[in-house]
Structure formats: C-alpha cells, structure tokens
Amino acid sequence: MLFIDFDGVILDTEPLLFEEWRKNPNRHSLPEIEKIRYIQNSNWEHIINDSEVINDSIYYLKHLDSSTSFILTKIHSLENEAKEKVRWLREKGVKQDVILVPYYFKKSDIVDARGNILVDDCLKNLDEWNNCDGKSIFFDMDNDNIDSWHQPNKKGYQRVLSLSTFVKKEGN
C-alpha cells in the first residue's frame, strides 16, 4: 500500500498556515499547546483554497490506483482542517480514501506501516514509519535534501520530487 502525506506533498499549506504565527516574536517560547490552538483555529478554507498544488500532485493522484493508494494526513481539528482537506480533494476529483491522524498520534498508530510505503516531507514522520518496518520515501519538493522543518536527510531516504514516480507507465 502507498500512503501519501497531504501538507507539503500534495498542497503547500505551510506558507499560508504559519504566515500570522511567524509575526509573533514570542512564538519560540510559547508552549506547544499554543501552536496547536493556532493551527486548530486557522482559516483552513482560505489556507486550502489559496495554497499551491505541488508538482502536479492532483493530476498524479488521479492516475494512481485508489484501491492501493491513500492520503494519510495529520489534523488538528475535524470540523475545520479535516473538513476542508477532504472537501478540497473531492472537489478536485481525487478518489483516494483520506485517513485522518489526530495530531497527538503517529501515522503508524492509525495504519500498519509494515511493508507499506509512506511518502512524506517530514523526516521525523519517515523515521517513525521506518522504525515500524515501513518503507519511507522523502518527498523533497525543493530538491535540496532538507525537509519542511529544515532538517537534513542524513539517513539518506530515497527522494522523490513528484508523485509521478508512483504512476505506472502505459504498457507496464
């Protein structure tokens, strides 16, 4: 099975999501719960609708087998973030099941990583997936071997720049 992260792989939500957060000079000293509240209360309709699609991801999702590929996304709220992610994907014609992971769980707490592939832009998520006997593939949108949290890919995870890697070619 192929599990694909949403934020930073399908849609580049982080610039808009953290636009206001970065203006707070005290943000580094705030407790984690404050960051969670900020994300929960963000205008996800605006974030989802105004973020950039990454490397034709919607096109490639539509060409993946929806019985063996899934979207696995962390969320901070059902009624705001989750609702907007699912709505947007369905409006774009994406057929994959969307598996929601509450922020306090690991992705492997929700689905079995063993023998399955995770495509993610966050190395911490890939480390955890790998530790559960899954195959980790680093989505490197900027082709710089640095994840979305500014961490270098020191473990040398296989990198992809596009979901096109997973689409079977005609005649194969």
CNS distance restraints for C-alpha pairs under 8 A (distance, minus, plus):
assign (resid   1 and name CA) (resid  68 and name CA) 5.03 0.50 0.50
assign (resid   1 and name CA) (resid  69 and name CA) 5.91 0.50 0.50
assign (resid   1 and name CA) (resid  70 and name CA) 7.84 0.50 0.50
assign (resid   1 and name CA) (resid 115 and name CA) 7.90 0.50 0.50
assign (resid   1 and name CA) (resid 116 and name CA) 5.05 0.50 0.50
assign (resid   1 and name CA) (resid 117 and name CA) 6.23 0.50 0.50
assign (resid   2 and name CA) (resid  68 and name CA) 6.19 0.50 0.50
assign (resid   2 and name CA) (resid  69 and name CA) 4.57 0.50 0.50
assign (resid   2 and name CA) (resid  70 and name CA) 6.25 0.50 0.50
assign (resid   2 and name CA) (resid 116 and name CA) 6.16 0.50 0.50
assign (resid   2 and name CA) (resid 117 and name CA) 4.86 0.50 0.50
assign (resid   2 and name CA) (resid 118 and name CA) 6.19 0.50 0.50
assign (resid   2 and name CA) (resid 119 and name CA) 7.69 0.50 0.50
assign (resid   3 and name CA) (resid  69 and name CA) 5.84 0.50 0.50
assign (resid   3 and name CA) (resid  70 and name CA) 4.90 0.50 0.50
assign (resid   3 and name CA) (resid  71 and name CA) 5.66 0.50 0.50
assign (resid   3 and name CA) (resid  72 and name CA) 5.82 0.50 0.50
assign (resid   3 and name CA) (resid 116 and name CA) 7.52 0.50 0.50
assign (resid   3 and name CA) (resid 117 and name CA) 5.93 0.50 0.50
assign (resid   3 and name CA) (resid 118 and name CA) 4.78 0.50 0.50
assign (resid   3 and name CA) (resid 119 and name CA) 6.28 0.50 0.50
assign (resid   4 and name CA) (resid   9 and name CA) 7.48 0.50 0.50
assign (resid   4 and name CA) (resid  69 and name CA) 7.47 0.50 0.50
assign (resid   4 and name CA) (resid  70 and name CA) 6.13 0.50 0.50
assign (resid   4 and name CA) (resid  71 and name CA) 4.77 0.50 0.50
assign (resid   4 and name CA) (resid  72 and name CA) 5.62 0.50 0.50
assign (resid   4 and name CA) (resid  73 and name CA) 7.85 0.50 0.50
assign (resid   4 and name CA) (resid 118 and name CA) 5.91 0.50 0.50
assign (resid   4 and name CA) (resid 119 and name CA) 4.93 0.50 0.50
assign (resid   4 and name CA) (resid 120 and name CA) 6.51 0.50 0.50
assign (resid   5 and name CA) (resid   9 and name CA) 5.92 0.50 0.50
assign (resid   5 and name CA) (resid  10 and name CA) 7.18 0.50 0.50
assign (resid   5 and name CA) (resid  71 and name CA) 5.87 0.50 0.50
assign (resid   5 and name CA) (resid  72 and name CA) 5.14 0.50 0.50
assign (resid   5 and name CA) (resid  73 and name CA) 5.33 0.50 0.50
assign (resid   5 and name CA) (resid 118 and name CA) 7.52 0.50 0.50
assign (resid   5 and name CA) (resid 119 and name CA) 6.13 0.50 0.50
assign (resid   5 and name CA) (resid 120 and name CA) 5.19 0.50 0.50
assign (resid   5 and name CA) (resid 121 and name CA) 7.61 0.50 0.50
assign (resid   6 and name CA) (resid  10 and name CA) 4.99 0.50 0.50
assign (resid   6 and name CA) (resid  11 and name CA) 6.29 0.50 0.50
assign (resid   6 and name CA) (resid  71 and name CA) 6.58 0.50 0.50
assign (resid   6 and name CA) (resid  72 and name CA) 6.85 0.50 0.50
assign (resid   6 and name CA) (resid  73 and name CA) 5.47 0.50 0.50
assign (resid   7 and name CA) (resid  11 and name CA) 5.43 0.50 0.50
assign (resid   7 and name CA) (resid  12 and name CA) 5.98 0.50 0.50
assign (resid   7 and name CA) (resid  13 and name CA) 5.84 0.50 0.50
assign (resid   7 and name CA) (resid  14 and name CA) 7.29 0.50 0.50
assign (resid   7 and name CA) (resid  73 and name CA) 7.39 0.50 0.50
assign (resid   8 and name CA) (resid  12 and name CA) 4.90 0.50 0.50
assign (resid   8 and name CA) (resid  13 and name CA) 6.74 0.50 0.50
assign (resid   8 and name CA) (resid  14 and name CA) 7.31 0.50 0.50
assign (resid   8 and name CA) (resid  54 and name CA) 7.58 0.50 0.50
assign (resid   8 and name CA) (resid 120 and name CA) 7.67 0.50 0.50
assign (resid   8 and name CA) (resid 121 and name CA) 5.89 0.50 0.50
assign (resid   8 and name CA) (resid 141 and name CA) 7.68 0.50 0.50
assign (resid   8 and name CA) (resid 148 and name CA) 7.20 0.50 0.50
assign (resid   9 and name CA) (resid  54 and name CA) 6.39 0.50 0.50
assign (resid   9 and name CA) (resid  57 and name CA) 7.55 0.50 0.50
assign (resid   9 and name CA) (resid 119 and name CA) 7.82 0.50 0.50
assign (resid   9 and name CA) (resid 120 and name CA) 6.54 0.50 0.50
assign (resid   9 and name CA) (resid 121 and name CA) 6.33 0.50 0.50
assign (resid   9 and name CA) (resid 139 and name CA) 6.44 0.50 0.50
assign (resid   9 and name CA) (resid 141 and name CA) 7.37 0.50 0.50
assign (resid  10 and name CA) (resid  53 and name CA) 6.06 0.50 0.50
assign (resid  10 and name CA) (resid  54 and name CA) 5.44 0.50 0.50
assign (resid  10 and name CA) (resid  55 and name CA) 8.00 0.50 0.50
assign (resid  10 and name CA) (resid  57 and name CA) 5.31 0.50 0.50
assign (resid  10 and name CA) (resid  58 and name CA) 7.04 0.50 0.50
assign (resid  11 and name CA) (resid  48 and name CA) 7.73 0.50 0.50
assign (resid  11 and name CA) (resid  51 and name CA) 6.40 0.50 0.50
assign (resid  11 and name CA) (resid  52 and name CA) 5.81 0.50 0.50
assign (resid  11 and name CA) (resid  53 and name CA) 4.61 0.50 0.50
assign (resid  11 and name CA) (resid  54 and name CA) 5.44 0.50 0.50
assign (resid  11 and name CA) (resid  57 and name CA) 7.89 0.50 0.50
assign (resid  12 and name CA) (resid  51 and name CA) 5.66 0.50 0.50
assign (resid  12 and name CA) (resid  52 and name CA) 5.37 0.50 0.50
assign (resid  12 and name CA) (resid  53 and name CA) 6.33 0.50 0.50
assign (resid  12 and name CA) (resid  54 and name CA) 6.30 0.50 0.50
assign (resid  13 and name CA) (resid  17 and name CA) 5.94 0.50 0.50
assign (resid  13 and name CA) (resid  47 and name CA) 6.20 0.50 0.50
assign (resid  13 and name CA) (resid  48 and name CA) 6.66 0.50 0.50
assign (resid  13 and name CA) (resid  51 and name CA) 5.40 0.50 0.50
assign (resid  13 and name CA) (resid  52 and name CA) 7.41 0.50 0.50
assign (resid  14 and name CA) (resid  18 and name CA) 5.86 0.50 0.50
assign (resid  15 and name CA) (resid  19 and name CA) 5.93 0.50 0.50
assign (resid  16 and name CA) (resid  47 and name CA) 5.81 0.50 0.50
assign (resid  16 and name CA) (resid  50 and name CA) 7.98 0.50 0.50
assign (resid  16 and name CA) (resid  51 and name CA) 6.95 0.50 0.50
assign (resid  17 and name CA) (resid  21 and name CA) 7.91 0.50 0.50
assign (resid  17 and name CA) (resid  39 and name CA) 7.34 0.50 0.50
assign (resid  17 and name CA) (resid  42 and name CA) 7.08 0.50 0.50
assign (resid  17 and name CA) (resid  47 and name CA) 6.24 0.50 0.50
assign (resid  18 and name CA) (resid  22 and name CA) 6.00 0.50 0.50
assign (resid  19 and name CA) (resid  23 and name CA) 7.09 0.50 0.50
assign (resid  20 and name CA) (resid  24 and name CA) 7.22 0.50 0.50
assign (resid  21 and name CA) (resid  27 and name CA) 7.03 0.50 0.50
assign (resid  21 and name CA) (resid  38 and name CA) 7.73 0.50 0.50
assign (resid  22 and name CA) (resid  27 and name CA) 7.26 0.50 0.50
assign (resid  26 and name CA) (resid  30 and name CA) 6.59 0.50 0.50
assign (resid  30 and name CA) (resid  34 and name CA) 6.33 0.50 0.50
assign (resid  30 and name CA) (resid  35 and name CA) 7.57 0.50 0.50
assign (resid  31 and name CA) (resid  35 and name CA) 7.22 0.50 0.50
assign (resid  32 and name CA) (resid  36 and name CA) 6.37 0.50 0.50
assign (resid  33 and name CA) (resid  37 and name CA) 6.13 0.50 0.50
assign (resid  34 and name CA) (resid  38 and name CA) 6.13 0.50 0.50
assign (resid  35 and name CA) (resid  39 and name CA) 6.28 0.50 0.50
assign (resid  36 and name CA) (resid  40 and name CA) 6.08 0.50 0.50
assign (resid  36 and name CA) (resid  76 and name CA) 6.84 0.50 0.50
assign (resid  37 and name CA) (resid  41 and name CA) 6.04 0.50 0.50
assign (resid  38 and name CA) (resid  42 and name CA) 6.08 0.50 0.50
assign (resid  39 and name CA) (resid  76 and name CA) 6.66 0.50 0.50
assign (resid  40 and name CA) (resid  76 and name CA) 5.33 0.50 0.50
assign (resid  40 and name CA) (resid  77 and name CA) 5.52 0.50 0.50
assign (resid  40 and name CA) (resid  80 and name CA) 7.17 0.50 0.50
assign (resid  40 and name CA) (resid  81 and name CA) 7.13 0.50 0.50
assign (resid  41 and name CA) (resid  80 and name CA) 7.75 0.50 0.50
assign (resid  43 and name CA) (resid  47 and name CA) 6.30 0.50 0.50
assign (resid  43 and name CA) (resid  80 and name CA) 7.76 0.50 0.50
assign (resid  44 and name CA) (resid  48 and name CA) 5.81 0.50 0.50
assign (resid  44 and name CA) (resid  80 and name CA) 6.19 0.50 0.50
assign (resid  44 and name CA) (resid  81 and name CA) 5.45 0.50 0.50
assign (resid  44 and name CA) (resid  84 and name CA) 6.27 0.50 0.50
assign (resid  45 and name CA) (resid  49 and name CA) 6.00 0.50 0.50
assign (resid  45 and name CA) (resid  80 and name CA) 7.85 0.50 0.50
assign (resid  45 and name CA) (resid  81 and name CA) 7.94 0.50 0.50
assign (resid  45 and name CA) (resid  84 and name CA) 5.79 0.50 0.50
assign (resid  46 and name CA) (resid  50 and name CA) 5.80 0.50 0.50
assign (resid  47 and name CA) (resid  51 and name CA) 5.84 0.50 0.50
assign (resid  48 and name CA) (resid  84 and name CA) 6.83 0.50 0.50
assign (resid  48 and name CA) (resid  85 and name CA) 6.85 0.50 0.50
assign (resid  48 and name CA) (resid  88 and name CA) 7.19 0.50 0.50
assign (resid  49 and name CA) (resid  88 and name CA) 7.57 0.50 0.50
assign (resid  53 and name CA) (resid  57 and name CA) 6.56 0.50 0.50
assign (resid  53 and name CA) (resid  58 and name CA) 7.34 0.50 0.50
assign (resid  54 and name CA) (resid 141 and name CA) 7.45 0.50 0.50
assign (resid  54 and name CA) (resid 162 and name CA) 7.94 0.50 0.50
assign (resid  55 and name CA) (resid 141 and name CA) 7.75 0.50 0.50
assign (resid  55 and name CA) (resid 161 and name CA) 7.54 0.50 0.50
assign (resid  55 and name CA) (resid 162 and name CA) 5.76 0.50 0.50
assign (resid  55 and name CA) (resid 163 and name CA) 7.84 0.50 0.50
assign (resid  56 and name CA) (resid  60 and name CA) 6.55 0.50 0.50
assign (resid  56 and name CA) (resid 162 and name CA) 7.56 0.50 0.50
assign (resid  56 and name CA) (resid 163 and name CA) 7.99 0.50 0.50
assign (resid  57 and name CA) (resid  61 and name CA) 6.02 0.50 0.50
assign (resid  57 and name CA) (resid 162 and name CA) 6.94 0.50 0.50
assign (resid  57 and name CA) (resid 163 and name CA) 5.98 0.50 0.50
assign (resid  57 and name CA) (resid 164 and name CA) 7.89 0.50 0.50
assign (resid  58 and name CA) (resid  62 and name CA) 6.27 0.50 0.50
assign (resid  58 and name CA) (resid  92 and name CA) 7.25 0.50 0.50
assign (resid  58 and name CA) (resid  94 and name CA) 7.06 0.50 0.50
assign (resid  59 and name CA) (resid  63 and name CA) 6.71 0.50 0.50
assign (resid  60 and name CA) (resid  64 and name CA) 6.42 0.50 0.50
assign (resid  60 and name CA) (resid 163 and name CA) 5.91 0.50 0.50
assign (resid  60 and name CA) (resid 164 and name CA) 5.73 0.50 0.50
assign (resid  60 and name CA) (resid 167 and name CA) 6.74 0.50 0.50
assign (resid  61 and name CA) (resid  94 and name CA) 6.48 0.50 0.50
assign (resid  61 and name CA) (resid  96 and name CA) 7.81 0.50 0.50
assign (resid  61 and name CA) (resid 163 and name CA) 7.37 0.50 0.50
assign (resid  62 and name CA) (resid  93 and name CA) 7.24 0.50 0.50
assign (resid  62 and name CA) (resid  94 and name CA) 5.71 0.50 0.50
assign (resid  62 and name CA) (resid  95 and name CA) 7.10 0.50 0.50
assign (resid  63 and name CA) (resid 167 and name CA) 6.30 0.50 0.50
assign (resid  64 and name CA) (resid  69 and name CA) 6.80 0.50 0.50
assign (resid  64 and name CA) (resid 166 and name CA) 7.26 0.50 0.50
assign (resid  64 and name CA) (resid 167 and name CA) 5.66 0.50 0.50
assign (resid  64 and name CA) (resid 168 and name CA) 7.80 0.50 0.50
assign (resid  65 and name CA) (resid  69 and name CA) 6.10 0.50 0.50
assign (resid  66 and name CA) (resid  70 and name CA) 6.81 0.50 0.50
assign (resid  66 and name CA) (resid  95 and name CA) 6.08 0.50 0.50
assign (resid  66 and name CA) (resid  96 and name CA) 4.73 0.50 0.50
assign (resid  66 and name CA) (resid  97 and name CA) 7.34 0.50 0.50
assign (resid  67 and name CA) (resid  96 and name CA) 7.41 0.50 0.50
assign (resid  69 and name CA) (resid  96 and name CA) 6.37 0.50 0.50
assign (resid  69 and name CA) (resid  97 and name CA) 7.90 0.50 0.50
assign (resid  70 and name CA) (resid  96 and name CA) 5.17 0.50 0.50
assign (resid  70 and name CA) (resid  97 and name CA) 5.31 0.50 0.50
assign (resid  70 and name CA) (resid  98 and name CA) 6.16 0.50 0.50
assign (resid  70 and name CA) (resid  99 and name CA) 7.16 0.50 0.50
assign (resid  71 and name CA) (resid  96 and name CA) 6.47 0.50 0.50
assign (resid  71 and name CA) (resid  97 and name CA) 6.28 0.50 0.50
assign (resid  71 and name CA) (resid  98 and name CA) 4.75 0.50 0.50
assign (resid  71 and name CA) (resid  99 and name CA) 5.95 0.50 0.50
assign (resid  72 and name CA) (resid  98 and name CA) 6.13 0.50 0.50
assign (resid  72 and name CA) (resid  99 and name CA) 4.83 0.50 0.50
assign (resid  72 and name CA) (resid 100 and name CA) 6.20 0.50 0.50
assign (resid  72 and name CA) (resid 101 and name CA) 7.08 0.50 0.50
assign (resid  72 and name CA) (resid 107 and name CA) 7.38 0.50 0.50
assign (resid  73 and name CA) (resid  98 and name CA) 7.47 0.50 0.50
assign (resid  73 and name CA) (resid  99 and name CA) 6.37 0.50 0.50
assign (resid  73 and name CA) (resid 100 and name CA) 5.37 0.50 0.50
assign (resid  73 and name CA) (resid 101 and name CA) 5.80 0.50 0.50
assign (resid  74 and name CA) (resid 100 and name CA) 5.98 0.50 0.50
assign (resid  74 and name CA) (resid 101 and name CA) 4.43 0.50 0.50
assign (resid  74 and name CA) (resid 102 and name CA) 5.71 0.50 0.50
assign (resid  74 and name CA) (resid 103 and name CA) 5.55 0.50 0.50
assign (resid  74 and name CA) (resid 107 and name CA) 7.63 0.50 0.50
assign (resid  75 and name CA) (resid  81 and name CA) 6.33 0.50 0.50
assign (resid  75 and name CA) (resid  82 and name CA) 6.12 0.50 0.50
assign (resid  75 and name CA) (resid 100 and name CA) 6.43 0.50 0.50
assign (resid  75 and name CA) (resid 101 and name CA) 5.86 0.50 0.50
assign (resid  75 and name CA) (resid 102 and name CA) 5.19 0.50 0.50
assign (resid  75 and name CA) (resid 103 and name CA) 5.54 0.50 0.50
assign (resid  76 and name CA) (resid  81 and name CA) 6.69 0.50 0.50
assign (resid  76 and name CA) (resid  82 and name CA) 7.86 0.50 0.50
assign (resid  76 and name CA) (resid 102 and name CA) 6.10 0.50 0.50
assign (resid  76 and name CA) (resid 103 and name CA) 5.52 0.50 0.50
assign (resid  77 and name CA) (resid  81 and name CA) 5.45 0.50 0.50
assign (resid  77 and name CA) (resid  82 and name CA) 6.24 0.50 0.50
assign (resid  77 and name CA) (resid 102 and name CA) 7.72 0.50 0.50
assign (resid  78 and name CA) (resid  82 and name CA) 4.72 0.50 0.50
assign (resid  78 and name CA) (resid  83 and name CA) 6.10 0.50 0.50
assign (resid  79 and name CA) (resid  83 and name CA) 5.59 0.50 0.50
assign (resid  80 and name CA) (resid  84 and name CA) 6.26 0.50 0.50
assign (resid  81 and name CA) (resid  85 and name CA) 6.22 0.50 0.50
assign (resid  82 and name CA) (resid  86 and name CA) 6.19 0.50 0.50
assign (resid  82 and name CA) (resid 100 and name CA) 7.20 0.50 0.50
assign (resid  83 and name CA) (resid  87 and name CA) 6.00 0.50 0.50
assign (resid  84 and name CA) (resid  88 and name CA) 5.96 0.50 0.50
assign (resid  85 and name CA) (resid  89 and name CA) 6.22 0.50 0.50
assign (resid  86 and name CA) (resid  90 and name CA) 6.15 0.50 0.50
assign (resid  86 and name CA) (resid  98 and name CA) 6.94 0.50 0.50
assign (resid  87 and name CA) (resid  91 and name CA) 6.12 0.50 0.50
assign (resid  88 and name CA) (resid  92 and name CA) 6.22 0.50 0.50
assign (resid  89 and name CA) (resid  93 and name CA) 6.43 0.50 0.50
assign (resid  89 and name CA) (resid  94 and name CA) 5.33 0.50 0.50
assign (resid  89 and name CA) (resid  95 and name CA) 8.00 0.50 0.50
assign (resid  90 and name CA) (resid  94 and name CA) 5.40 0.50 0.50
assign (resid  90 and name CA) (resid  95 and name CA) 6.97 0.50 0.50
assign (resid 101 and name CA) (resid 105 and name CA) 6.41 0.50 0.50
assign (resid 101 and name CA) (resid 106 and name CA) 7.31 0.50 0.50
assign (resid 101 and name CA) (resid 107 and name CA) 6.26 0.50 0.50
assign (resid 101 and name CA) (resid 110 and name CA) 6.66 0.50 0.50
assign (resid 105 and name CA) (resid 109 and name CA) 6.19 0.50 0.50
assign (resid 105 and name CA) (resid 110 and name CA) 7.58 0.50 0.50
assign (resid 106 and name CA) (resid 110 and name CA) 7.13 0.50 0.50
assign (resid 106 and name CA) (resid 125 and name CA) 7.66 0.50 0.50
assign (resid 106 and name CA) (resid 128 and name CA) 7.75 0.50 0.50
assign (resid 107 and name CA) (resid 111 and name CA) 6.45 0.50 0.50
assign (resid 107 and name CA) (resid 125 and name CA) 7.50 0.50 0.50
assign (resid 107 and name CA) (resid 129 and name CA) 7.50 0.50 0.50
assign (resid 108 and name CA) (resid 112 and name CA) 5.61 0.50 0.50
assign (resid 108 and name CA) (resid 113 and name CA) 5.53 0.50 0.50
assign (resid 108 and name CA) (resid 128 and name CA) 7.65 0.50 0.50
assign (resid 108 and name CA) (resid 129 and name CA) 6.30 0.50 0.50
assign (resid 108 and name CA) (resid 132 and name CA) 7.22 0.50 0.50
assign (resid 112 and name CA) (resid 116 and name CA) 7.58 0.50 0.50
assign (resid 113 and name CA) (resid 117 and name CA) 7.37 0.50 0.50
assign (resid 113 and name CA) (resid 118 and name CA) 7.97 0.50 0.50
assign (resid 113 and name CA) (resid 129 and name CA) 6.02 0.50 0.50
assign (resid 113 and name CA) (resid 130 and name CA) 7.89 0.50 0.50
assign (resid 113 and name CA) (resid 132 and name CA) 5.84 0.50 0.50
assign (resid 113 and name CA) (resid 133 and name CA) 6.26 0.50 0.50
assign (resid 113 and name CA) (resid 134 and name CA) 4.56 0.50 0.50
assign (resid 113 and name CA) (resid 135 and name CA) 7.79 0.50 0.50
assign (resid 114 and name CA) (resid 132 and name CA) 6.12 0.50 0.50
assign (resid 114 and name CA) (resid 133 and name CA) 4.66 0.50 0.50
assign (resid 114 and name CA) (resid 134 and name CA) 4.55 0.50 0.50
assign (resid 114 and name CA) (resid 135 and name CA) 7.88 0.50 0.50
assign (resid 115 and name CA) (resid 133 and name CA) 6.33 0.50 0.50
assign (resid 115 and name CA) (resid 134 and name CA) 4.97 0.50 0.50
assign (resid 115 and name CA) (resid 135 and name CA) 6.50 0.50 0.50
assign (resid 116 and name CA) (resid 134 and name CA) 5.14 0.50 0.50
assign (resid 116 and name CA) (resid 135 and name CA) 5.93 0.50 0.50
assign (resid 117 and name CA) (resid 134 and name CA) 6.01 0.50 0.50
assign (resid 117 and name CA) (resid 135 and name CA) 4.65 0.50 0.50
assign (resid 117 and name CA) (resid 136 and name CA) 5.90 0.50 0.50
assign (resid 117 and name CA) (resid 137 and name CA) 7.12 0.50 0.50
assign (resid 118 and name CA) (resid 126 and name CA) 7.18 0.50 0.50
assign (resid 118 and name CA) (resid 129 and name CA) 7.27 0.50 0.50
assign (resid 118 and name CA) (resid 134 and name CA) 7.35 0.50 0.50
assign (resid 118 and name CA) (resid 135 and name CA) 6.33 0.50 0.50
assign (resid 118 and name CA) (resid 136 and name CA) 5.19 0.50 0.50
assign (resid 118 and name CA) (resid 137 and name CA) 6.03 0.50 0.50
assign (resid 119 and name CA) (resid 126 and name CA) 8.00 0.50 0.50
assign (resid 119 and name CA) (resid 136 and name CA) 6.42 0.50 0.50
assign (resid 119 and name CA) (resid 137 and name CA) 4.85 0.50 0.50
assign (resid 119 and name CA) (resid 138 and name CA) 5.96 0.50 0.50
assign (resid 119 and name CA) (resid 139 and name CA) 6.02 0.50 0.50
assign (resid 120 and name CA) (resid 125 and name CA) 7.14 0.50 0.50
assign (resid 120 and name CA) (resid 126 and name CA) 6.71 0.50 0.50
assign (resid 120 and name CA) (resid 136 and name CA) 7.77 0.50 0.50
assign (resid 120 and name CA) (resid 137 and name CA) 6.58 0.50 0.50
assign (resid 120 and name CA) (resid 138 and name CA) 5.55 0.50 0.50
assign (resid 120 and name CA) (resid 139 and name CA) 5.35 0.50 0.50
assign (resid 121 and name CA) (resid 138 and name CA) 5.69 0.50 0.50
assign (resid 121 and name CA) (resid 139 and name CA) 4.71 0.50 0.50
assign (resid 121 and name CA) (resid 140 and name CA) 6.28 0.50 0.50
assign (resid 121 and name CA) (resid 141 and name CA) 7.83 0.50 0.50
assign (resid 121 and name CA) (resid 147 and name CA) 5.64 0.50 0.50
assign (resid 121 and name CA) (resid 148 and name CA) 6.06 0.50 0.50
assign (resid 122 and name CA) (resid 126 and name CA) 6.55 0.50 0.50
assign (resid 122 and name CA) (resid 138 and name CA) 7.49 0.50 0.50
assign (resid 122 and name CA) (resid 147 and name CA) 5.53 0.50 0.50
assign (resid 122 and name CA) (resid 148 and name CA) 6.01 0.50 0.50
assign (resid 122 and name CA) (resid 149 and name CA) 6.89 0.50 0.50
assign (resid 123 and name CA) (resid 127 and name CA) 6.03 0.50 0.50
assign (resid 123 and name CA) (resid 138 and name CA) 7.10 0.50 0.50
assign (resid 123 and name CA) (resid 147 and name CA) 6.28 0.50 0.50
assign (resid 123 and name CA) (resid 151 and name CA) 7.28 0.50 0.50
assign (resid 123 and name CA) (resid 153 and name CA) 6.97 0.50 0.50
assign (resid 124 and name CA) (resid 128 and name CA) 6.35 0.50 0.50
assign (resid 125 and name CA) (resid 129 and name CA) 6.18 0.50 0.50
assign (resid 126 and name CA) (resid 130 and name CA) 5.94 0.50 0.50
assign (resid 126 and name CA) (resid 136 and name CA) 5.24 0.50 0.50
assign (resid 126 and name CA) (resid 137 and name CA) 7.21 0.50 0.50
assign (resid 126 and name CA) (resid 138 and name CA) 7.31 0.50 0.50
assign (resid 127 and name CA) (resid 131 and name CA) 6.13 0.50 0.50
assign (resid 127 and name CA) (resid 136 and name CA) 7.57 0.50 0.50
assign (resid 128 and name CA) (resid 132 and name CA) 6.54 0.50 0.50
assign (resid 129 and name CA) (resid 133 and name CA) 6.77 0.50 0.50
assign (resid 129 and name CA) (resid 134 and name CA) 5.35 0.50 0.50
assign (resid 129 and name CA) (resid 135 and name CA) 7.13 0.50 0.50
assign (resid 129 and name CA) (resid 136 and name CA) 6.50 0.50 0.50
assign (resid 130 and name CA) (resid 134 and name CA) 4.87 0.50 0.50
assign (resid 130 and name CA) (resid 135 and name CA) 5.87 0.50 0.50
assign (resid 130 and name CA) (resid 136 and name CA) 5.84 0.50 0.50
assign (resid 136 and name CA) (resid 157 and name CA) 6.62 0.50 0.50
assign (resid 136 and name CA) (resid 158 and name CA) 7.46 0.50 0.50
assign (resid 137 and name CA) (resid 157 and name CA) 5.92 0.50 0.50
assign (resid 137 and name CA) (resid 158 and name CA) 5.22 0.50 0.50
assign (resid 137 and name CA) (resid 159 and name CA) 5.88 0.50 0.50
assign (resid 137 and name CA) (resid 160 and name CA) 7.12 0.50 0.50
assign (resid 138 and name CA) (resid 157 and name CA) 5.88 0.50 0.50
assign (resid 138 and name CA) (resid 158 and name CA) 5.94 0.50 0.50
assign (resid 138 and name CA) (resid 159 and name CA) 4.67 0.50 0.50
assign (resid 138 and name CA) (resid 160 and name CA) 6.27 0.50 0.50
assign (resid 139 and name CA) (resid 159 and name CA) 5.81 0.50 0.50
assign (resid 139 and name CA) (resid 160 and name CA) 5.07 0.50 0.50
assign (resid 139 and name CA) (resid 161 and name CA) 5.84 0.50 0.50
assign (resid 139 and name CA) (resid 162 and name CA) 7.39 0.50 0.50
assign (resid 140 and name CA) (resid 144 and name CA) 6.88 0.50 0.50
assign (resid 140 and name CA) (resid 145 and name CA) 6.23 0.50 0.50
assign (resid 140 and name CA) (resid 146 and name CA) 7.16 0.50 0.50
assign (resid 140 and name CA) (resid 147 and name CA) 6.77 0.50 0.50
assign (resid 140 and name CA) (resid 159 and name CA) 6.11 0.50 0.50
assign (resid 140 and name CA) (resid 160 and name CA) 5.92 0.50 0.50
assign (resid 140 and name CA) (resid 161 and name CA) 5.27 0.50 0.50
assign (resid 141 and name CA) (resid 160 and name CA) 7.85 0.50 0.50
assign (resid 141 and name CA) (resid 161 and name CA) 5.22 0.50 0.50
assign (resid 141 and name CA) (resid 162 and name CA) 7.45 0.50 0.50
assign (resid 142 and name CA) (resid 161 and name CA) 7.60 0.50 0.50
assign (resid 143 and name CA) (resid 161 and name CA) 6.66 0.50 0.50
assign (resid 145 and name CA) (resid 152 and name CA) 5.97 0.50 0.50
assign (resid 145 and name CA) (resid 153 and name CA) 5.55 0.50 0.50
assign (resid 145 and name CA) (resid 159 and name CA) 7.81 0.50 0.50
assign (resid 146 and name CA) (resid 150 and name CA) 5.59 0.50 0.50
assign (resid 146 and name CA) (resid 151 and name CA) 5.34 0.50 0.50
assign (resid 146 and name CA) (resid 152 and name CA) 4.38 0.50 0.50
assign (resid 146 and name CA) (resid 153 and name CA) 5.92 0.50 0.50
assign (resid 147 and name CA) (resid 151 and name CA) 5.26 0.50 0.50
assign (resid 147 and name CA) (resid 152 and name CA) 6.35 0.50 0.50
assign (resid 147 and name CA) (resid 153 and name CA) 7.11 0.50 0.50
assign (resid 153 and name CA) (resid 157 and name CA) 6.67 0.50 0.50
assign (resid 160 and name CA) (resid 165 and name CA) 7.13 0.50 0.50
assign (resid 163 and name CA) (resid 167 and name CA) 7.23 0.50 0.50
assign (resid 168 and name CA) (resid 172 and name CA) 6.60 0.50 0.50
